[in-house]
């Protein structure tokens, strides 16, 4: 336990989970910045636990961990949803009110914990608020949170947006503060989406249950989003899996307008890829995905998805195969299209 309350006080209680992948703890920008935020926070007002889940295939030595942090290996590399659900169960069992979900490439500002603890305290009795999220940027570009306007058209929060977001709100996993009771009520993370779109699926569950998301607009977090620099941050295999997971989520949960928007987005990605000289193999995968979506029926795709996931669940857990090329780096354990 990193922080402990003073007798007689009612501190904000946060259970933080950080997922690593092929990276030791002392190399993680997230853990470094989280430690800096701890040092900048009056810990007598905050009860904080840190849990590090290491998805490195085959396992590794943990490296230097923050004081009091717990560590567990997941050598089968289960993605994000399962470690987050495990953290949710532990947070619930230990009486924590909030779950802070993080991956390894997020840079929290030094005031993150102090600011978010303040927000959490102010909305402690507002049980309809299930998530508190920061503004997130990748290389100066705003990427989270967003709303699906009309339930299908994504609009990233602008610089003047703050406070309660409207319906169909969504955000990245990393640096989201989630109310434990609300997340438990909706069933936690959907493990059909272990990695890609795990955040989209979770916020979709919260939205369907009538919960709201609060944007702490003054808090800006830096994060590396794999799809933004896919040639440098993703393998071809990872990109292909991302496309499939996106297809599955949109087929299951988004209407015709939403699926059309995704198709047009993919077409735009191909055009932009040609203009920018994108690697031909990435373009080939995008074009193949466009053809798959226009040449098959939604019901057929959903049935194929169910069969594939049932078969995967029946197989014994194993280390995933890696189809990589030397110039590609797969660093981030979470993605959003």
C-alpha positions as CSV (number, residue, x, y, z in Angstrom):
1,X,0.0,0.0,0.0
2,X,1.5,3.3,-1.1
3,X,-0.7,5.7,0.8
4,X,-2.6,5.4,4.1
5,X,-5.1,7.8,5.5
6,X,-4.9,9.6,8.8
7,X,-7.1,8.3,11.6
8,X,-10.7,9.8,11.3
9,X,-10.3,10.9,7.7
10,X,-12.2,9.6,4.7
11,X,-9.6,9.5,2.0
12,X,-10.2,8.8,-1.7
13,X,-9.3,5.2,-2.3
14,X,-7.7,4.3,-5.7
15,X,-6.5,0.9,-6.9
16,X,-4.1,1.5,-9.8
17,X,-3.3,-1.3,-12.3
18,X,-0.5,-0.9,-14.8
19,X,-0.1,-3.5,-17.6
20,X,3.4,-4.0,-19.0
21,X,4.4,-5.8,-22.2
22,X,8.0,-6.6,-23.1
23,X,9.2,-3.8,-20.8
24,X,10.6,-3.8,-17.3
25,X,9.0,-1.7,-14.6
26,X,11.8,0.9,-14.4
27,X,11.5,1.5,-18.2
28,X,7.8,2.3,-18.2
29,X,6.9,6.0,-18.7
30,X,3.7,5.3,-16.9
31,X,5.3,3.9,-13.7
32,X,7.9,6.7,-13.7
33,X,5.2,9.4,-14.0
34,X,2.9,7.7,-11.5
35,X,5.7,7.7,-9.0
36,X,6.3,11.4,-9.6
37,X,2.6,12.0,-9.1
38,X,2.7,10.1,-5.8
39,X,5.6,12.3,-4.6
40,X,3.7,15.4,-5.5
41,X,0.5,14.4,-3.7
42,X,-0.4,14.7,0.0
43,X,-0.8,11.0,0.5
44,X,-2.6,11.3,3.9
45,X,-5.6,12.3,1.7
46,X,-5.3,9.3,-0.6
47,X,-5.4,5.6,-0.1
48,X,-3.5,4.1,-3.1
49,X,-2.5,0.6,-4.1
50,X,-0.4,-0.1,-7.2
51,X,-0.7,-3.5,-9.1
52,X,1.7,-4.2,-12.0
53,X,0.5,-6.9,-14.4
54,X,3.3,-8.1,-16.7
55,X,2.1,-9.5,-20.0
56,X,5.6,-10.3,-21.3
57,X,5.4,-13.6,-23.2
58,X,7.2,-16.3,-21.2
59,X,7.7,-14.0,-18.2
60,X,10.6,-11.8,-17.1
61,X,12.1,-10.4,-14.0
62,X,10.1,-7.5,-12.7
63,X,12.8,-5.0,-12.4
64,X,12.6,-2.0,-10.0
65,X,9.1,-1.6,-8.8
66,X,7.5,1.4,-6.9
67,X,7.6,1.0,-3.2
68,X,4.8,-1.2,-2.0
69,X,3.6,-2.2,-5.5
70,X,2.3,-5.7,-6.2
71,X,3.5,-7.6,-9.2
72,X,2.1,-10.6,-11.1
73,X,3.2,-12.3,-14.3
74,X,0.8,-13.1,-17.1
75,X,3.2,-15.0,-19.5
76,X,0.4,-16.1,-21.8
77,X,-0.2,-12.4,-22.7
78,X,-4.0,-12.2,-22.1
79,X,-4.2,-8.5,-23.2
80,X,-5.8,-5.8,-21.0
81,X,-9.3,-6.9,-20.2
82,X,-8.3,-9.9,-18.0
83,X,-5.7,-8.0,-15.8
84,X,-8.1,-5.1,-15.5
85,X,-10.9,-7.5,-14.4
86,X,-8.6,-9.1,-11.9
87,X,-7.7,-5.7,-10.6
88,X,-11.4,-4.8,-10.3
89,X,-12.0,-7.9,-8.3
90,X,-9.1,-7.1,-5.9
91,X,-10.2,-3.5,-5.6
92,X,-13.7,-4.5,-4.7
93,X,-12.5,-7.1,-2.2
94,X,-10.3,-4.6,-0.5
95,X,-12.8,-1.8,-0.3
96,X,-11.4,0.6,-2.9
97,X,-13.9,2.9,-4.5
98,X,-12.0,3.7,-7.7
99,X,-10.0,1.7,-10.3
100,X,-7.3,3.5,-12.2
101,X,-6.4,1.7,-15.4
102,X,-3.0,2.3,-17.0
103,X,-0.8,0.8,-19.7
104,X,2.9,1.3,-20.0
105,X,3.4,4.3,-22.4
106,X,1.3,7.0,-20.7
107,X,2.9,10.1,-19.2
108,X,0.9,11.4,-16.3
109,X,1.3,15.0,-15.2
110,X,2.7,15.5,-11.7
111,X,-0.7,16.8,-10.5
112,X,-2.7,13.9,-11.8
113,X,-3.3,12.1,-8.5
114,X,-4.1,15.3,-6.6
115,X,-6.5,16.5,-9.3
116,X,-8.3,13.3,-9.8
117,X,-8.5,12.6,-6.1
118,X,-10.2,16.0,-5.8
119,X,-12.7,15.1,-8.6
120,X,-13.4,11.7,-7.1
121,X,-14.1,13.3,-3.7
122,X,-16.4,15.9,-5.2
123,X,-18.5,13.3,-7.0
124,X,-18.3,10.6,-4.3
125,X,-22.1,10.9,-3.8
126,X,-22.9,11.3,-7.6
127,X,-23.2,7.6,-8.2
128,X,-24.3,8.2,-11.8
129,X,-20.8,9.3,-12.6
130,X,-18.9,6.1,-13.4
131,X,-15.7,7.5,-15.0
132,X,-13.4,10.5,-14.6
133,X,-11.1,10.9,-17.6
134,X,-8.4,13.3,-18.6
135,X,-7.7,15.0,-21.9
136,X,-5.2,12.8,-23.8
137,X,-2.8,13.9,-26.5
138,X,-0.4,12.0,-28.8
139,X,2.3,14.2,-30.1
140,X,0.1,17.3,-29.6
141,X,-3.0,15.7,-31.2
142,X,-6.1,15.3,-29.1
143,X,-7.2,11.6,-29.1
144,X,-9.4,11.2,-26.1
145,X,-12.1,11.4,-24.8
146,X,-14.7,11.4,-27.5
147,X,-18.4,11.0,-28.1
148,X,-20.2,9.1,-30.8
149,X,-22.5,11.9,-31.9
150,X,-25.8,10.4,-32.9
151,X,-24.4,7.1,-31.7
152,X,-22.1,6.6,-34.7
153,X,-19.9,9.7,-35.5
154,X,-16.8,10.0,-33.3
155,X,-16.0,13.6,-32.1
156,X,-13.0,14.1,-29.9
157,X,-13.5,16.5,-27.1
158,X,-12.4,20.0,-27.9
159,X,-10.2,22.3,-25.9
160,X,-13.2,24.0,-24.3
161,X,-15.0,20.8,-23.4
162,X,-15.1,20.1,-19.6
163,X,-17.3,18.4,-17.1
164,X,-20.0,15.9,-17.8
165,X,-19.9,14.6,-21.4
166,X,-23.0,13.8,-23.3
167,X,-24.3,10.3,-24.2
168,X,-22.3,7.8,-26.1
169,X,-19.1,9.0,-24.4
170,X,-15.9,6.9,-24.7
171,X,-12.2,7.3,-23.7
172,X,-8.9,5.4,-23.8
173,X,-8.3,2.9,-21.0
174,X,-5.1,4.5,-19.8
175,X,-5.5,7.2,-17.1
176,X,-9.3,6.5,-16.8
177,X,-10.5,6.5,-13.2
178,X,-13.5,4.1,-12.9
179,X,-16.0,3.7,-10.1
180,X,-15.6,0.2,-8.8
181,X,-19.3,-0.3,-8.0
182,X,-20.4,0.9,-11.5
183,X,-17.9,-1.2,-13.4
184,X,-18.9,-4.3,-11.4
185,X,-22.6,-3.6,-12.0
186,X,-22.0,-3.7,-15.8
187,X,-19.9,-6.8,-15.7
188,X,-16.5,-5.3,-15.8
189,X,-14.5,-5.5,-19.0
190,X,-15.8,-7.6,-21.9
191,X,-13.1,-10.3,-22.3
192,X,-14.3,-10.9,-25.9
193,X,-12.2,-7.8,-26.6
194,X,-9.0,-8.6,-24.6
195,X,-6.9,-5.8,-26.1
196,X,-8.2,-3.7,-29.0
197,X,-11.4,-1.9,-28.4
198,X,-11.5,-3.1,-24.8
199,X,-12.0,0.5,-23.7
200,X,-14.7,1.2,-26.4
201,X,-16.6,-1.9,-25.2
202,X,-16.3,-1.0,-21.6
203,X,-17.5,2.6,-22.0
204,X,-20.3,1.2,-24.2
205,X,-21.4,-0.9,-21.3
206,X,-21.4,2.0,-19.0
207,X,-23.4,4.2,-21.4
208,X,-26.0,1.5,-22.0
209,X,-26.5,1.3,-18.2
210,X,-27.1,5.0,-18.0
211,X,-23.8,6.0,-16.4
212,X,-22.0,9.3,-17.2
213,X,-18.4,10.2,-17.9
214,X,-16.8,13.3,-16.4
215,X,-13.9,15.1,-18.3
216,X,-11.3,16.6,-16.1
217,X,-10.4,19.0,-18.9
218,X,-7.6,20.8,-17.2
219,X,-5.6,17.6,-16.8
220,X,-3.7,16.7,-20.0
221,X,-2.0,13.3,-20.3
222,X,0.5,12.3,-23.0
223,X,0.0,8.9,-24.5
224,X,1.4,6.9,-27.4
225,X,-1.5,5.4,-29.4
226,X,-0.4,2.6,-31.7
227,X,-2.7,3.3,-34.6
228,X,-1.4,6.9,-34.9
229,X,2.0,5.6,-35.9
230,X,1.2,2.1,-36.9
231,X,4.3,1.4,-39.1
232,X,6.6,2.2,-36.2
233,X,4.4,1.1,-33.2
234,X,2.7,-2.0,-34.6
235,X,3.5,-5.3,-36.2
236,X,1.5,-6.4,-39.2
237,X,-0.1,-9.2,-37.1
238,X,-1.1,-6.7,-34.4
239,X,-2.7,-4.4,-37.1
240,X,-4.6,-7.3,-38.6
241,X,-5.9,-8.2,-35.2
242,X,-6.9,-4.6,-34.5
243,X,-8.9,-4.5,-37.8
244,X,-10.7,-7.7,-36.8
245,X,-11.5,-6.6,-33.3
246,X,-12.8,-3.3,-34.6
247,X,-15.0,-5.1,-37.1
248,X,-16.4,-7.4,-34.4
249,X,-17.2,-4.6,-32.0
250,X,-18.9,-2.4,-34.7
251,X,-20.9,-5.5,-36.0
252,X,-22.1,-6.3,-32.5
253,X,-22.9,-2.9,-31.1
254,X,-23.0,-0.1,-33.8
255,X,-25.8,0.4,-36.3
256,X,-25.6,0.8,-40.1
257,X,-24.4,4.4,-39.8
258,X,-21.7,3.4,-37.5
259,X,-20.5,0.6,-39.7
260,X,-20.6,3.0,-42.7
261,X,-18.5,5.6,-40.9
262,X,-15.9,2.9,-40.1
263,X,-15.8,1.8,-43.8
264,X,-15.3,5.3,-45.0
265,X,-12.6,5.8,-42.4
266,X,-10.8,2.7,-43.8
267,X,-11.1,4.0,-47.3
268,X,-9.6,7.4,-46.2
269,X,-6.8,5.5,-44.5
270,X,-5.9,3.8,-47.8
271,X,-5.9,7.1,-49.7
272,X,-3.8,8.8,-47.1
273,X,-1.5,5.8,-47.0
274,X,-0.9,6.1,-50.8
275,X,-0.2,9.8,-50.5
276,X,2.2,9.4,-47.6
277,X,4.0,6.4,-48.9
278,X,2.8,4.0,-46.3
279,X,4.2,0.5,-46.3
280,X,2.4,-1.5,-49.0
281,X,1.7,-4.4,-46.6
282,X,-0.2,-2.2,-44.2
283,X,-2.3,-0.9,-47.1
284,X,-2.9,-4.4,-48.3
285,X,-4.4,-5.4,-45.0
286,X,-6.6,-2.3,-44.9
287,X,-7.9,-3.0,-48.5
288,X,-8.5,-6.7,-47.6
289,X,-10.5,-5.5,-44.6
290,X,-12.6,-3.2,-46.7
291,X,-13.4,-6.0,-49.1
292,X,-14.3,-8.3,-46.2
293,X,-16.8,-5.8,-44.9
294,X,-18.5,-5.0,-48.2
295,X,-18.6,-8.6,-49.5
296,X,-20.1,-10.3,-46.5
297,X,-23.3,-10.0,-44.5
298,X,-23.1,-8.7,-40.9
299,X,-24.8,-11.9,-39.5
300,X,-22.3,-14.1,-41.3
301,X,-19.4,-12.1,-39.8
302,X,-20.9,-12.2,-36.3
303,X,-21.3,-16.0,-36.5
304,X,-17.7,-16.4,-37.7
305,X,-16.6,-14.2,-34.8
306,X,-18.4,-16.4,-32.3
307,X,-17.0,-19.6,-33.7
308,X,-13.5,-18.2,-33.7
309,X,-13.7,-17.0,-30.2
310,X,-15.3,-20.2,-28.9
311,X,-12.5,-22.2,-30.6
312,X,-9.9,-19.9,-29.0
313,X,-11.4,-20.2,-25.6
314,X,-11.4,-24.0,-25.9
315,X,-7.7,-24.1,-26.7
316,X,-5.1,-24.3,-23.9
317,X,-3.5,-21.0,-23.2
318,X,-0.2,-20.6,-25.1
319,X,2.2,-17.8,-26.0
320,X,1.0,-16.0,-29.1
321,X,3.1,-16.4,-32.2
322,X,4.8,-13.3,-33.5
323,X,5.0,-12.4,-37.1
324,X,7.3,-9.3,-37.0
325,X,9.7,-7.5,-39.1
326,X,12.9,-6.0,-37.6
327,X,11.9,-2.4,-38.2
328,X,8.6,-2.8,-36.4
329,X,8.3,-2.2,-32.7
330,X,5.3,-3.4,-30.6
331,X,5.4,-1.4,-27.4
332,X,1.9,-0.6,-26.4
333,X,-0.4,-3.0,-24.8
334,X,-3.6,-1.1,-25.8
335,X,-5.0,0.5,-28.9
336,X,-7.9,2.4,-30.3
337,X,-8.7,2.9,-34.0
